[in-house]
Amino acid sequence: MSCFFRAAAHARASGHRTSLLRRAEQHLGITVVTLALLVAGAQSSFAHEFKLGDLEIEHPWSRATPAGAKVAGGYFTITNTGSSADRLLSISSDLSDKTELHEMGVKDGVMTMRPVSGGLEIPAGGKVALKPGGYHLMFIGLKQQPKQGEEFSATLTFEKAGTVTVEFAVEGMGEMGGMDDHAN
């Protein structure tokens, strides 16, 4: 391939616009366009965000579940760019019979998990991460298994900002690192 480009460069230097030079220019143009599309596609697949008033919901994701699993976890980060706190009150999804906000923690060396009552405060100018090992969603009574590479929707309801539907990207069972959740 490099011989092809050297020959094209020589043809250009000698002032002759040969078919070889035209082919090299076309090939280079196709390569540049292809790379641009790949970069744009990669950015859109990694950075999916949703905005609702002063709230930004960043990269909602879940893990694929094995056949027969009855629960799945849900994770994302909420940033509040406003000057007053808001509160995540409820979550619903067609993926499961019910969806709950949970908190995991360690007390006296024992890991605990419990539903969060009263919602989750998103402080003014602050950020709250729902992630494995901390706050997270539980999709309980799965109606279908989340599969890697697919998406599913959920509706988040906030006290002040209102309601927004977001798309959860389903990652592989071991992806996204961190402490393993209890979805499996």
N, C-alpha and C positions, 0 to 999 in steps of 0.2 A: 504494500500500500504506500509506503514512503517513497518508493521509486516512482509511483504514479504522481505524487505531489512534486517531487524533484523535477520530473519531466515537464510538468505543468509550469513550474516556476521558470525553468529554462526557456520554455516557449514564450512566456510573458516577457522575460528579459530580452529576448531576441526580437521582440516586437511583432511576433506572429501570433495571431489569435487562432489557434488550431482547435480542432474538435476536442483534442485532449484537454486543452485549457478550459474549454467550456464545460466539459464533463467534471473537471476538478472543481470549478466554481459552483456547479450545481450540487455536487456531492457535499461540499463545504456548507452551502446554504441549507441543505436538507439536514445536515448534522446539527447546525446551530438551532434550527427550528425545533428539531426533535428534543434537544437538550432543554430548550426553553419550556417546552410542554411538560417534560418530565419534572423539572423543578417546580413549575406552577402546580402540577398535580400532586406532588409530594407535600407541598406546603398546605394545600387545601385539605389533604387527608389527615395531616397531623394537627392542624389548628382549626378545630371547629368550635366556634364560640356562639353564644346567644346573648342578646342584650334585652333587658327589660327595665326601662327607666334608668336609675342609677346603678343597677345591678348588671354584672357581667358573669355569665356562667361559662366556664372554660372547660373544654374537653370532657364532656360526660362519657364515661366508659364503664364497661362491665367485663366480666370474664366469661368465656364459654363454659358451659356446664356439662358434666357427663350425663349420659342417658339415665333417666330416672330421678335426677336431682329435683328437689321440690323448692329450693330457694336459690337466689342469685344475689350478688352484691352489686351496688351501683356507686360510682365515685365521680367527683368533679370538684372544681374550685369555684367559689362565689366571691367576687370582688365587689365591694360597695364603694363607688366613687362619690357618693352623696355626703351631705352634711348631717344626716340623721340615720340612726340604726333602722334596720328592717328585720323581719323574722320569716324564716321558711316555716310555713305552717303545715303543709301537707303535700303529698306526692301521690299520683295515681298513674297506672299504666295498664294497657290491655295485655301486657305480658304475663301478669299475675293476678291472683284473686285480690291480694292487698299488698300495699307497699308501706313500709315503716321506716322512720329515721331511727338509727341505733347508734350507740356509743360503746366502743370497746376501751378497756383500760386495764391496768394492773394494780391490784390492791393486795398488799401483804404477799407479794409473789404469786398471786393467783390472777389469771386473766379472767375478766368479767365482761359480759355484754348485756346491755339493757336497752329497751326502747327509750327514746327521749320524749318526755311529755312537755307540752307547751311550746313546741317548735324550737328552732335553732336561731339564735340571734346572729345577725350579720352586722358588726359594728360599723358606724360611720367611718369612712376612709379606711376600712379594714378588709381583711380577707379571711375566709374560712375554707379549709380544705376538707373534703369528705374523701377519705383514703383508707386503705386497708390498715387495720390496727387502731383506728380512731373513729371519728364520726363517719357513718356510711349509710347507704340505703339498703334495705332488705326487700327484695321482691319475693313474696311468700305465696306459695301455691302456684307454681309456674304452670301456665297453660301451654307453653312450648319452651323448648330448650334454646337459650341464646347460643348461636353458632358463630365461631370466629369468622370475621370478615363481614358479618351482617350488622344491621342496626335495628334498634327498636326505639319507640318513642315513649316519653313519660311527660306528665304535666306537673309542673311545680307551682304551688300557690304561696305567694308571699303576702304578709300582712298589709304592706303599703303599696308595693309595686304592682301587685295583682298576679295574674296567671300567665305562664309561658310554657309552650311545649318544646321540649328539647329532644335531640336524637342521641342515643347512647351507642357508641361504637363498641362492638364486641371484640375484645382482644383474645389471644390464646390463653389457655388455662394457667400457664406459668408466667405470663408477660406482665409488664409494668412494675415489677419488683416490689419491694416492701414486704411487710408481714403478711402472711397468707390469711385470707379471710375465712369465714366458715361457710361459704357458699357451696362447698363441695361436700 
